[in-house]
Structures are given as structure tokens and as C-alpha cells.
């Protein structure tokens, strides 16, 4: 039976690489992207017409869309790569940034717990949580020196 994975943040570098990897392993991949004035699918154009790839609009602040997507696709895996990716903008709209990342993740987890409790969940983070920390590579005990909210 074919596994289904949902990837939020599909149009980012990591999301596009993950989609390609999972499609090559025989997964059905549901890519989630936020609505913008530009289509901005350059990174997934090479998999866009793949029979097992489907693109959906999504927002970390819209709990209804999360529930709808989980009900529709019943994913085996959910990879949350969505986040504010511009440091200056993250400071300009810091409350929105933190709400999306922290509360958005909680919204996804709560929906998974209610609708598809067997779904495996992966939460990506940013190296910016370590800032300019000289310890390389960073590990679980590396001191946090955030470069953004």
C-alpha cells in the first residue's frame, strides 16, 4: 500500500528535496504552500506533474485547513517545514512569526491527535536558533543564541 506524506513548506529548498526523495520511494506527496501573489513553485516544478504529487494551499494559522487536509488525505507522515524564512521580516512581524511557528505546530499536533493519531510527525527547526554560536556542529546541548524571534 502506498504511503502518503504531507509536507508543509513544500516550495522551500528542503521541502522540494524531500518531495523528490519521497516520490522516488513511491510515496503520494501532498505539498502545502501558503497563498502569495506570486505562484512561487520554481523549486517543485520538476515534480508538479508527477502522478503522486498534489499541491494544496495552507496556512499555519488556519486550523480548519489543517483538519480538512488530515481528513482528506489521512497521511502516514507529516513533515512541518513551514515557517517565516526572512530574518528581517521575522523581526518586523515577530508576533505573527512566533504564532505561526509555535501555535501553528501545536495546531497541527492537536489535529493529528484527533484525526490521524498514527501519523508520524517531523518538526523542522532553524539554525538561527543558535545564532552566531561558534560551536560547530551544533548539537542538542549547544547554547541557544537566537538570531530571530
Secondary structure, 3 states (H helix, E strand, C coil): CCCEEEEECCCCHHHHHHHHHHHHCCCEEEEEECCCCCCCCHHHCCCCCCCCEEEEECCCCCHHHHHHHHHHHCCCEEEECCCCCCHHHHHHCHHHHHHHHHHHHHHHHHHHHHHCCCCEEEECCCHHHCCCCCCCCCCCCCCCCCCCC
